[in-house]
Amino acid sequence: MRGRVARKAFAIGSASLVVLGIAGCQQQSEPSEDGAAPTDLKIVEQVQIDENGTEVKPPEGVTPLNPAGDGKAQCPPVSIAMAGALNGPDAALGINIKNGIQLAVDQHNDNNPGCQVQLKTFDTEGDPQKATQVAPQIINDAFTIGLIGPAFSGETNATGDVFNQAGLVAATASATNVTLSEKGWKTFFRGLANDGVQGPSVANYLKNTLNHKKVCVVDDSTDYGLGLAQAVRETLGPVADSACNISVKKGDKDFSAAVTQIKGASPDSVFFAGYYAEAAPLVQQLKDGGFEGTFVSADGTKDPEFVKQAGEASAGAVLACPCGPATGAFAEEYKKAFNQEPGTYSVEGYDLGAIMLKGIDSGKITRPDLLEFVRTYDGQGVGRKYQWTPTGELTTTLIWIYKVQ
Amino acid sequence: MISQCVDHGAQYACLAANINFNLDGLRNGFWQLTIDGLSWGAIYALVAVGYTLVFGVLRLINFAHSEIFMLGMFGAYFCLDVILGFTPSGNDYEKGVALTVLYLGIAMLFAMLVSGSAAVGLEFIAYRPLRKRGARSLTFLITAIGMSFVLQEFVHFVLPKLLPGYGGSNAQQPIILMQPKTQFTIFGATVSNVTLVIVASALVFALLTDMAINRTKFGRGIRAVAQDPTTATLMGVSRERIIMTTFLLGGLLAGAAALLYTLKVPQGIIYSGGFLLGIKAFSAAVLGGIGNLRGALLGGLLLGIMENYGQAVFGTQWRDVVAFVLLVLVLLIRPTGILGESLGKARA
């Protein structure tokens, strides 16, 4: 008997807990208007800097290349290929690039009835192995005379030889691994600065332009974070306070020990070499802990998700990125076409697309001709000035500085 | 994005440069580290109870328990977001003490509900059918690991389609009801409101659980089944019911821990957010003596504090290593864990 009573009491107890929970939750369902308003903070571009950290002003009065051309272009049916992750977990970047190219192609085709260029997309899922399967399809397509991609460093590394042998110009909008331009490929072009540029540039920017006397450098123990932090520490020299050289771990969310250490050093700024998933809790815990200096990070953190996760705590954060900002008419047209803001590397996709379309418009409709056109190209785009060295690096490699505001 | 350490073949130099040995850091920050560690330990302890109870009753390591915890975080978030109507912004709300406690209490109840029902559901769907067929214990273990992945990937890939804005690759945009603020100082260490709430609530839950296991009839049932399932059945204890309530209890505590965890780490609500914490909590249970309730509570607190000391000495990135080295060392000396005995034998 007692057992049954106890059991019933337990059942009634847990049932009432359920009811209470649901009722309680429903009672309070009026929306709360006071308190934290969603922030309208955004990552806004500030200046372009060179490797000494000095600001480089964009040339005045130079209009970026417009893919629409003069409207009189004539060409046989040719196509441009795009290779990158279009499905899978890394698809966001690939789609950003694809949309950028698509916009350039659409603008071109709308304005030039006599020259209709097709954009062919090839999904690599960002996987080097898939990319090596896709690469032959691209080079065997007789109509394809130029490629924008592959998007990531790994897949570019895996397929560079194939495109080099086929003589197909392969301009990447986002692969930033330093070694890619050292492979001797004649067809490789990089539409932005590489990883080796970012660290020294941002370090010199902190030291020389912002005049910070003491910087704490925190890395996330990943390949990317360690490499970047090392470059920053080396360039900063004595400005990087050795009392707060901190390594955290990717996946960590609690940085109380690091915050205590940083507060003890009271630096002008904290440079975090890592990704947004850790940067957001770190900056919030720093602000909660009373840190008043500047939070600085790089391309791994330059993501709208950083601002979403960190809220007001992200305000004033300085973010470096080799990627160019979407500005002016390009941003408006992009939004109209795809019903979303241009993402990271959309600009690079658009600019590289525009360069190839200009080549086609000027009669470079074979692979060797278009390759030669890109190799000798020199002109201003939306993101930056494009002119390449013989190894395929930009002649002027600038880093963009962004700020959350 | 590359590593210069790897590319230049100097990863060992890099690694060596990242190990510190900083005893001063431990000495200077001793009390602060203890208090911060205590709040982590309290969360580990609550989750560890779920592992230890299920192990005591079923001799099963329920690896999916970390996902029960993760679902609790999503439950708390859902309650705050949809039911209580807070807009996620990443900024903290100022609601006053009474209202904040009320809202958090409601969210905690909801989280407990979600975790509790998920734990019971898990037992119904995954473990009960196996028991009916008399599966071997290895089968249970593999099933537990499998269910852990199933639940993670469900939140990663399926949940965003069912409930837009939930799950997926990124963490939920935080809803912060409680900004960490220093309440008072003790031995030169600051105690924040969040730490206070976490430690106090964990203490209450730990006491309640201990009483439920040691003082109630239902607790006696759990201990009886843990000690000898066959005899317990002969004595009129319904084994199936005891198993179900054990899962329920573990789930409820995991849900409570989930809310406390989101107070500490608002950006932690992500499909993979339970994994490491679950492993830590499991280690805590083993450290204290798996199958032993008080062992799990003690092991949790100890692990939280010791790993905090460890990260002060060796550097933040060595935190997890310190935790597991500690576990190995303790088990070398005392293979049954600190408090040793199983749930059944402990204080009959």
Boltz contact constraints between the chains, C-beta under 6 A:
constraints:
  - contact:
      token1: [A, 6]
      token2: [B, 217]
      max_distance: 6.0
  - contact:
      token1: [A, 21]
      token2: [B, 109]
      max_distance: 6.0
  - contact:
      token1: [A, 21]
      token2: [B, 110]
      max_distance: 6.0
  - contact:
      token1: [A, 21]
      token2: [B, 113]
      max_distance: 6.0
  - contact:
      token1: [A, 24]
      token2: [B, 106]
      max_distance: 6.0
  - contact:
      token1: [A, 25]
      token2: [B, 79]
      max_distance: 6.0
  - contact:
      token1: [A, 25]
      token2: [B, 83]
      max_distance: 6.0
  - contact:
      token1: [A, 25]
      token2: [B, 106]
      max_distance: 6.0
  - contact:
      token1: [A, 25]
      token2: [B, 110]
      max_distance: 6.0
  - contact:
      token1: [A, 28]
      token2: [B, 84]
      max_distance: 6.0
  - contact:
      token1: [A, 29]
      token2: [B, 83]
      max_distance: 6.0
  - contact:
      token1: [A, 29]
      token2: [B, 85]
      max_distance: 6.0
  - contact:
      token1: [A, 31]
      token2: [B, 85]
      max_distance: 6.0
  - contact:
      token1: [A, 32]
      token2: [B, 85]
      max_distance: 6.0
  - contact:
      token1: [A, 32]
      token2: [B, 86]
      max_distance: 6.0
  - contact:
      token1: [A, 35]
      token2: [B, 93]
      max_distance: 6.0
  - contact:
      token1: [A, 35]
      token2: [B, 94]
      max_distance: 6.0
  - contact:
      token1: [A, 36]
      token2: [B, 89]
      max_distance: 6.0
  - contact:
      token1: [A, 36]
      token2: [B, 91]
      max_distance: 6.0
  - contact:
      token1: [A, 36]
      token2: [B, 92]
      max_distance: 6.0
  - contact:
      token1: [A, 36]
      token2: [B, 93]
      max_distance: 6.0
  - contact:
      token1: [A, 38]
      token2: [B, 87]
      max_distance: 6.0
  - contact:
      token1: [A, 38]
      token2: [B, 89]
      max_distance: 6.0
  - contact:
      token1: [A, 89]
      token2: [B, 169]
      max_distance: 6.0
  - contact:
      token1: [A, 177]
      token2: [B, 2]
      max_distance: 6.0
  - contact:
      token1: [A, 195]
      token2: [B, 2]
      max_distance: 6.0
  - contact:
      token1: [A, 221]
      token2: [B, 317]
      max_distance: 6.0
  - contact:
      token1: [A, 223]
      token2: [B, 3]
      max_distance: 6.0
  - contact:
      token1: [A, 223]
      token2: [B, 6]
      max_distance: 6.0
  - contact:
      token1: [A, 224]
      token2: [B, 1]
      max_distance: 6.0
  - contact:
      token1: [A, 226]
      token2: [B, 3]
      max_distance: 6.0
  - contact:
      token1: [A, 226]
      token2: [B, 5]
      max_distance: 6.0
  - contact:
      token1: [A, 226]
      token2: [B, 14]
      max_distance: 6.0
  - contact:
      token1: [A, 227]
      token2: [B, 2]
      max_distance: 6.0
  - contact:
      token1: [A, 227]
      token2: [B, 3]
      max_distance: 6.0
  - contact:
      token1: [A, 227]
      token2: [B, 4]
      max_distance: 6.0
  - contact:
      token1: [A, 230]
      token2: [B, 4]
      max_distance: 6.0
  - contact:
      token1: [A, 247]
      token2: [B, 18]
      max_distance: 6.0
  - contact:
      token1: [A, 247]
      token2: [B, 317]
      max_distance: 6.0
  - contact:
      token1: [A, 248]
      token2: [B, 316]
      max_distance: 6.0
  - contact:
      token1: [A, 248]
      token2: [B, 317]
      max_distance: 6.0
  - contact:
      token1: [A, 249]
      token2: [B, 317]
      max_distance: 6.0
  - contact:
      token1: [A, 253]
      token2: [B, 265]
      max_distance: 6.0
  - contact:
      token1: [A, 253]
      token2: [B, 268]
      max_distance: 6.0
  - contact:
      token1: [A, 256]
      token2: [B, 36]
      max_distance: 6.0
  - contact:
      token1: [A, 257]
      token2: [B, 311]
      max_distance: 6.0
  - contact:
      token1: [A, 257]
      token2: [B, 316]
      max_distance: 6.0
  - contact:
      token1: [A, 258]
      token2: [B, 316]
      max_distance: 6.0
  - contact:
      token1: [A, 280]
      token2: [B, 267]
      max_distance: 6.0
  - contact:
      token1: [A, 281]
      token2: [B, 267]
      max_distance: 6.0
  - contact:
      token1: [A, 288]
      token2: [B, 180]
      max_distance: 6.0
  - contact:
      token1: [A, 305]
      token2: [B, 170]
      max_distance: 6.0
  - contact:
      token1: [A, 308]
      token2: [B, 173]
      max_distance: 6.0
  - contact:
      token1: [A, 309]
      token2: [B, 90]
      max_distance: 6.0
  - contact:
      token1: [A, 309]
      token2: [B, 267]
      max_distance: 6.0
  - contact:
      token1: [A, 310]
      token2: [B, 90]
      max_distance: 6.0
  - contact:
      token1: [A, 311]
      token2: [B, 89]
      max_distance: 6.0
  - contact:
      token1: [A, 311]
      token2: [B, 90]
      max_distance: 6.0
  - contact:
      token1: [A, 311]
      token2: [B, 91]
      max_distance: 6.0
  - contact:
      token1: [A, 312]
      token2: [B, 91]
      max_distance: 6.0
